[in-house]
Amino acid sequence: MKDLTVGTQLKTLLPSPLASEQPQGSGFAELLGEALSRTNQSQLEADQAAIALQSGEAENLHDVMLAMEEADISMRLLVQMRNKVTEAYKEIMNMQV
């Protein structure tokens, strides 16, 4: 009878596994989606700035070049993230179970 009460007490003290599985922040897929969205937005802004410069609406070449470089850097970062994720996936798939 004593073992039952100790087991019951332990169950009340320990958190249930289902309760701890709930995500507390954004998931990995959401982070990648946000990075992709930000990269796409910077690409669109750079395109709009270049079109505005070509049509004569914008006169500041410096701002256009900054927008284009920002878009380029964000694209490079996204490509590197993709490469690292692919590399990690291949490494996991090659693991012996």
Steps between C-alpha positions, in 0.01 A plus 500: 500500500788733571637457144170618352507826689863567406418431134199728516705774661768468231239527226367822646849648537625412151359686201308292251684436171211633292499834677868562431474425126315821421719742306597807695620709208493502127608181329788445264273498195352834606847650538598383152174634361562839659854510361369415155232766529750767609735406217219520248393838637853641473525370142172671412612827661829490308314439174263789570791729584680407177185558295446835671858601417463395137174689459642814660277491809798441728815706463709351778716220360647438845165388648433274203841335533446451874166331434656276236791402725265430790297273273816327379628440853165365618488264200852376574404441862190306396703285261752423775216410737363264236843344451547445874154346540562270204840402639349426842223293340753294303707445813195381694399268216849345496491420873499134593208400717 
